[in-house]
């Protein structure tokens, strides 16, 4: 009976990881399809801020920012080399 309780407790965490991985992969696909120069981190931040705005995805991702350093997060590892 305790096995069922352990499985039920782990299920939400597993779902969160699956959803996070799925979102990351979808954003990587969008980045490649739209030829966006921004990092995946920047794209995820933009999407979290512009989720409810009436702005096209291409416009939101292609507008330059005031600050655009060469390597904004040098310690961040890349999952895909797109």
Secondary structure, DSSP 8 states (H G I E B T S, - for coil): -HHHHHHHHHHHHHHHHHHHHHHHHHHHHHHHHHT--S-HHHHHHHHHHSTTS---HHHHHHS--S---S-TTTT---S---
